[in-house]
């Protein structure tokens, strides 16, 4: 599966699907448009989509936030967080946060590209997702204050869009029927699902079996 590293690098060089992919997983009553800069200061963040190859599959690592957190309690996301003043770029933020949250040694990953930035209107964050090749599988050391558990999502197994479903959830905006993907009795939705959808759409460009 190591040939996938070069394949993914080449796919990320080409034009990304961006908003077309994001809208497939966009919850109702949410907007992708960035407000004028003179109206509000946008908060920048970086997340890390790690690609972990095995003999037959490519996995990415997702985290479940603990229920005691004030924001995103119990939700599924990528390692990452808000850009801090000491961070040179959102990429550095993503790497730093992955180290703090799940104990990833920065030397064990290689950032090979980036996905489309995603603006989340409900939180006023612009998320910058970075793709990192991680082989061999790294050691993990979870920070219990920020991570309840890890989920390993099989990417190639989810290229077909029939894996997507809708669920009714209670959100800050009230009860919403949102699109997402189920895994290990958890439901991936919102910004995480939108980022994941773009990466799956990019991988599918190399998959001749996709309908």
Kinemage of the C-alpha trace (Angstrom):
@kinemage 1
@onewidth
@group {chain A} dominant
@subgroup {mainchain}
@vectorlist {calphas} color= white
{ca unk a 1} P 0.000 0.000 0.000
{ca unk a 2} L 2.993 2.333 0.187
{ca unk a 3} L 2.498 3.306 -3.476
{ca unk a 4} L -0.533 5.250 -2.237
{ca unk a 5} L 1.748 7.909 -0.794
{ca unk a 6} L 2.851 9.057 -4.253
{ca unk a 7} L -0.698 8.656 -5.591
{ca unk a 8} L -2.130 10.877 -2.843
{ca unk a 9} L 0.608 13.478 -3.252
{ca unk a 10} L -0.169 13.712 -6.970
{ca unk a 11} L -3.918 13.867 -6.366
{ca unk a 12} L -3.484 16.755 -3.911
{ca unk a 13} L -1.483 18.752 -6.450
{ca unk a 14} L -4.491 18.858 -8.797
{ca unk a 15} L -7.545 21.090 -8.388
{ca unk a 16} L -9.395 20.098 -5.215
{ca unk a 17} L -13.173 19.568 -5.142
{ca unk a 18} L -13.514 21.880 -2.122
{ca unk a 19} L -17.010 23.311 -1.724
{ca unk a 20} L -18.611 20.683 -3.984
{ca unk a 21} L -17.517 17.997 -1.526
{ca unk a 22} L -18.218 20.054 1.585
{ca unk a 23} L -21.820 20.678 0.552
{ca unk a 24} L -22.529 16.940 0.450
{ca unk a 25} L -22.102 16.913 4.231
{ca unk a 26} L -23.250 20.438 5.051
{ca unk a 27} L -25.845 20.478 7.860
{ca unk a 28} L -28.999 22.479 7.137
{ca unk a 29} L -29.045 26.153 8.115
{ca unk a 30} L -25.235 26.337 7.904
{ca unk a 31} L -23.251 28.553 5.529
{ca unk a 32} L -19.839 28.127 3.909
{ca unk a 33} L -19.464 31.784 2.934
{ca unk a 34} L -16.786 33.769 4.742
{ca unk a 35} L -18.079 37.124 6.057
{ca unk a 36} L -16.305 40.342 5.029
{ca unk a 37} L -13.113 40.844 7.016
{ca unk a 38} L -14.324 44.171 8.372
{ca unk a 39} L -17.323 42.520 10.068
{ca unk a 40} L -15.675 39.845 12.197
{ca unk a 41} L -12.202 38.467 12.935
{ca unk a 42} L -12.057 34.890 11.705
{ca unk a 43} L -10.352 32.374 14.000
{ca unk a 44} L -7.830 30.114 12.275
{ca unk a 45} L -7.289 26.450 13.103
{ca unk a 46} L -5.363 23.464 11.779
{ca unk a 47} L -6.242 19.769 11.792
{ca unk a 48} L -4.280 16.692 10.783
{ca unk a 49} L -5.693 13.966 8.551
{ca unk a 50} L -3.182 11.177 9.028
{ca unk a 51} L -3.047 8.368 6.459
{ca unk a 52} L -1.944 5.105 8.069
{ca unk a 53} L -1.386 2.275 5.551
{ca unk a 54} L -1.750 -1.456 6.235
{ca unk a 55} L -1.377 -4.355 3.818
{ca unk a 56} L -4.934 -3.964 2.502
{ca unk a 57} L -6.344 -0.611 3.648
{ca unk a 58} L -5.642 3.053 4.316
{ca unk a 59} L -6.851 4.325 7.680
{ca unk a 60} L -7.167 7.779 9.127
{ca unk a 61} L -7.222 8.544 12.836
{ca unk a 62} L -10.196 10.330 14.383
{ca unk a 63} L -10.685 11.325 18.003
{ca unk a 64} L -13.745 11.433 20.243
{ca unk a 65} L -13.918 14.453 22.535
{ca unk a 66} L -14.725 13.755 26.220
{ca unk a 67} L -18.224 14.511 27.456
{ca unk a 68} L -16.945 17.021 30.030
{ca unk a 69} L -15.618 19.475 27.424
{ca unk a 70} L -17.431 22.802 27.085
{ca unk a 71} L -17.146 22.762 23.266
{ca unk a 72} L -17.626 19.753 20.959
{ca unk a 73} L -18.309 17.411 23.891
{ca unk a 74} L -18.683 13.835 22.676
{ca unk a 75} L -18.125 14.764 19.036
{ca unk a 76} L -15.814 13.068 16.546
{ca unk a 77} L -13.036 15.133 14.985
{ca unk a 78} L -9.516 15.178 13.623
{ca unk a 79} L -6.559 15.944 15.896
{ca unk a 80} L -6.073 19.701 15.820
{ca unk a 81} L -7.253 22.986 17.215
{ca unk a 82} L -7.014 26.754 17.294
{ca unk a 83} L -3.917 28.498 15.981
{ca unk a 84} L -2.004 30.038 18.874
{ca unk a 85} L 0.306 33.088 18.683
{ca unk a 86} L 3.409 30.875 18.864
{ca unk a 87} L 2.330 28.865 15.805
{ca unk a 88} L 3.957 30.013 12.569
{ca unk a 89} L 1.102 28.557 10.486
{ca unk a 90} L -2.032 26.402 10.766
{ca unk a 91} L 0.130 23.453 9.655
{ca unk a 92} L 2.309 23.927 12.707
{ca unk a 93} L -0.872 24.153 14.785
{ca unk a 94} L -2.117 20.814 13.444
{ca unk a 95} L 1.169 19.073 14.227
{ca unk a 96} L 1.453 20.637 17.686
{ca unk a 97} L -2.120 19.752 18.604
{ca unk a 98} L -1.722 16.164 17.384
{ca unk a 99} L 1.296 15.845 19.662
{ca unk a 100} L -0.571 17.357 22.627
{ca unk a 101} L -3.817 15.435 22.120
{ca unk a 102} L -2.707 11.957 21.040
{ca unk a 103} L 1.040 11.943 21.690
{ca unk a 104} L 2.159 11.757 18.062
{ca unk a 105} L 5.889 12.312 17.610
{ca unk a 106} L 6.173 15.044 14.933
{ca unk a 107} L 9.155 13.172 13.506
{ca unk a 108} L 6.947 10.138 12.771
{ca unk a 109} L 4.737 11.926 10.223
{ca unk a 110} L 5.313 13.545 6.853
{ca unk a 111} L 2.867 16.234 5.734
{ca unk a 112} L 2.332 15.559 2.018
{ca unk a 113} L -0.345 18.103 1.123
{ca unk a 114} L -3.379 20.074 2.170
{ca unk a 115} L -7.129 19.959 1.614
{ca unk a 116} L -9.395 22.950 1.008
{ca unk a 117} L -9.850 25.362 3.925
{ca unk a 118} L -13.328 25.147 5.429
{ca unk a 119} L -15.171 28.019 7.095
{ca unk a 120} L -17.548 26.990 9.891
{ca unk a 121} L -20.098 29.756 10.377
{ca unk a 122} L -21.505 28.509 13.693
{ca unk a 123} L -18.100 28.848 15.415
{ca unk a 124} L -16.434 31.426 13.118
{ca unk a 125} L -13.440 29.137 12.581
{ca unk a 126} L -11.598 28.604 9.314
{ca unk a 127} L -10.187 25.091 9.406
{ca unk a 128} L -7.031 24.241 7.458
{ca unk a 129} L -6.767 20.441 7.005
{ca unk a 130} L -3.355 18.882 6.306
{ca unk a 131} L -2.733 15.359 5.035
{ca unk a 132} L 0.124 13.453 6.670
{ca unk a 133} L 1.566 10.092 5.638
{ca unk a 134} L 2.193 8.010 8.767
{ca unk a 135} L 4.060 4.755 8.172
{ca unk a 136} L 4.747 2.679 10.127
{ca unk a 137} L 1.786 3.148 12.453
{ca unk a 138} L 2.878 5.576 15.171
{ca unk a 139} L 2.618 5.200 18.917
{ca unk a 140} L -0.325 6.968 20.552
{ca unk a 141} L -0.520 8.471 24.021
{ca unk a 142} L -3.952 10.009 24.645
{ca unk a 143} L -4.451 13.150 26.693
{ca unk a 144} L -7.599 12.246 28.697
{ca unk a 145} L -8.500 15.909 29.149
{ca unk a 146} L -8.969 16.264 25.379
{ca unk a 147} L -9.515 12.774 23.955
{ca unk a 148} L -11.815 9.996 25.117
{ca unk a 149} L -10.839 7.437 22.477
{ca unk a 150} L -9.378 6.924 19.013
{ca unk a 151} L -11.277 5.728 15.947
{ca unk a 152} L -9.499 4.262 12.938
{ca unk a 153} L -11.541 5.031 9.836
{ca unk a 154} L -11.033 2.744 6.765
{ca unk a 155} L -10.801 5.149 3.849
{ca unk a 156} L -10.884 2.807 0.853
{ca unk a 157} L -13.856 0.964 2.321
{ca unk a 158} L -15.872 4.210 2.306
{ca unk a 159} L -15.322 5.491 -1.217
{ca unk a 160} L -18.864 4.522 -2.237
{ca unk a 161} L -21.341 7.239 -1.283
{ca unk a 162} L -24.014 4.746 -0.192
{ca unk a 163} L -22.112 4.643 3.108
{ca unk a 164} L -23.531 8.100 3.896
{ca unk a 165} L -26.707 8.492 5.974
{ca unk a 166} L -28.856 11.078 7.761
{ca unk a 167} L -29.559 11.327 11.499
{ca unk a 168} L -31.571 13.720 13.600
{ca unk a 169} L -29.351 15.336 16.231
{ca unk a 170} L -29.764 17.969 18.914
{ca unk a 171} L -27.400 20.856 18.103
{ca unk a 172} L -26.814 24.476 19.173
{ca unk a 173} L -29.241 25.397 16.381
{ca unk a 174} L -31.887 23.018 17.697
{ca unk a 175} L -32.871 19.661 16.264
{ca unk a 176} L -31.368 19.084 12.808
{ca unk a 177} L -31.434 16.220 10.319
{ca unk a 178} L -27.769 16.057 9.294
{ca unk a 179} L -25.746 13.957 6.831
{ca unk a 180} L -22.845 11.879 8.076
{ca unk a 181} L -21.057 8.536 8.255
{ca unk a 182} L -21.371 5.870 10.955
{ca unk a 183} L -18.422 3.975 12.381
{ca unk a 184} L -18.022 1.906 15.560
{ca unk a 185} L -21.368 3.101 16.945
{ca unk a 186} L -20.297 6.725 16.452
{ca unk a 187} L -21.613 9.284 13.942
{ca unk a 188} L -19.256 11.584 12.021
{ca unk a 189} L -20.941 14.818 10.941
{ca unk a 190} L -20.378 18.558 10.581
{ca unk a 191} L -16.944 19.921 9.684
{ca unk a 192} L -15.254 16.558 10.249
{ca unk a 193} L -17.585 14.860 7.779
{ca unk a 194} L -17.099 17.664 5.246
{ca unk a 195} L -13.302 17.396 5.419
{ca unk a 196} L -13.454 13.614 5.263
{ca unk a 197} L -15.838 13.762 2.294
{ca unk a 198} L -13.413 15.910 0.302
{ca unk a 199} L -10.556 13.494 0.945
{ca unk a 200} L -12.709 10.497 -0.012
{ca unk a 201} L -13.746 12.272 -3.217
{ca unk a 202} L -10.068 12.897 -3.998
{ca unk a 203} L -9.129 9.259 -3.370
{ca unk a 204} L -12.059 8.145 -5.519
{ca unk a 205} L -10.495 9.889 -8.519
{ca unk a 206} L -7.997 7.031 -8.516
{ca unk a 207} L -10.624 4.305 -7.943
{ca unk a 208} L -11.986 2.961 -11.260
{ca unk a 209} L -14.727 0.962 -9.519
{ca unk a 210} L -16.567 3.990 -8.116
{ca unk a 211} L -19.980 4.462 -9.688
